[in-house]
């Protein structure tokens, strides 16, 4: 609905960003509410994130949220086409302009989130084997995340429209798991 009311394409990009951010936070609320429904007698304020696995999972959540926000900014500002090579935007190591800097920040967040995702997956398989829900969620999230990251890496080479939508759909699915 927000996109339809804007006649200017540039404004639509920022409305898309606002729409995506509202959607991400809404989905986060739904996921939190769904998880809380499994523990009806637990007060959320009494939850402690004292284990290394839970703290690492929180850091992963923060990095993935930052990654999705940076991806939304890259998409909304239409600067994704500035970088036509991967992993760097140009033969130069340092970005030549602000658009390249945003793209490289987004790619750096992909690397950080991927590293954290791999560590969480490894720790889940090593230390959470009795927690089938945690193990299943960690595995599903990792598969979706890495599929989404590989699709994103291929986007710089040009993709058909249906694969671009697949990139966005896997992002939403990985956030939802």
N, C-alpha and C positions, 0 to 999 in steps of 0.2 A: 504494500500500500504506500509506503514512503517513497519507493522508487517511482511509482506512477505519477506522483504529483510534481516532480521536478522536471522542468523543461530543459535544463542545462545539463549536458553530459558530465561536466566536471562536478557539479553538485550531486549528481547521482552517485558518483564514486564515493563521495563522503557520506552520502546517505546509506550506501551499501556498507561502508565501514561501521556506521552507527547501528545498522540492522544486524550485522554480524556480531558486534560486541554485545548487543542486547540478547541475541540468540545464544551466544556462548555463556553468558551469565545466567540466563534462564535455564539452559541445559545443566549448568553446574548446580543450580538450585534443585532441579528435578533429581539429579544423581544423588545429591546429598540427602534429599528427602526420602528417596528410595532406599538408600543405605540405612538411614535412621529407622525406617519402618521395620527392618530386620531385628532391631534391638529396641523394642518399645519401652522397656523399663529404664533405659539408660539416659541419663541427663548428658547432653552434648558438652556441657561445661566441665563434666567430670572426666572426659576422655583425656588420656595422657598419651603423648607421642614420645614415650621414653625409649622405645626400642630403636636401634639404628635403622632397621628396615622401614619403620613408619616415618622417621625423620627424612630418610632418603626419598620415600614416596612423596612427601610433602614438597621437597625441593624439586622433584620431577614434575609435580603438578604445577608449580610456579613457573618452571622453565617452559613447559608446554603451553601454558597460558600466554607467556611473553612471546613465544614463537608464533602462536596463532594471531596475536595482536599485531606483531610485526608483519606477518603474511597478509593480514587484512589491510595494513597501511600500504604495503607494496602494491597490492591489487587495486585498492581504492584510488591511489594517486597515479596509477598507470605507469609506474616506473619499472615494472617487471621486464619490459622489452629493452631496457638499457643494457642489461647484461646478457650477451648472447653466447657466452662460453661458461663452462663450469670447471672447477669450483670458483675460479676468479672471474671477474668481469672483463678483464683485459689482460694483456701480457704483463702489465704493471702490477706490482704487489699491493701498492696502496691505491685506494680509490681516487679517481680523477675529479669526481664531483659528488654532490650530495645524494643523487639518485643511486650511484654505484655504492656509496657508503651504506645506504639503507638496505640495498640488496645483500651486501656482505654481512651486515649485522644480522639479517634474517638467516643467511646461510650459516653464520657462526652459532646462532641459537639452535639451528637444526643439528649441528655437530654436538653442542653441549647437551641438548635434549636426547640425542641418540646415544651419547655416552652414558648419561644417567639411566636411560631406558634399558640399555644393555646390562648395567650393573644391577638394576632392580630385577630384571628378568633372571639373571644369574643367582642373585640372593634369594629370589622366590623359589627357584628350583632347588637350591641347596638347603634353605632354612625354613620354608613354609610348606613343605610337602603334605603336612597333615591338614593344612588349611586349603581345602580344594577350591573354595571360592576365590581366595587370594591368588592361588596358583593359576586358575583359569583366567581370571581378570588380567593378571600380569602378562600371561602368554598372548591372550587375544589383543590386548593393548599394544604389545610389542609388534605383533604381526601387522596390525593395522598401521601403526606408526611408521614402521620401516617401509611398508608398501607405499604409504603416502609420501615419505621422504624420497623414495626412488622415483615416483611419478613426478614430484616437484623438480628433481634434478633433470629429468627428461623434458620438462616444460620449456626450458631455455632453448631447446632445439626445435621447438614448434611441435604442437600436438593437435590432433583433431579435437573438435569441441567436446565430443563425448568423453574423451580422456581427461580433459580439463575438469569436467564435472566430476569425474571419478576421483581426481585429486582432492577436490573439495569434500566429496562424500566420505572419503576415508579419513579426512581430518575431523569431520563431525563425528564419525563413528569411533575414532580413537579417543576423542574427548568424552564421548558418552560411556566408554567402558572404563 
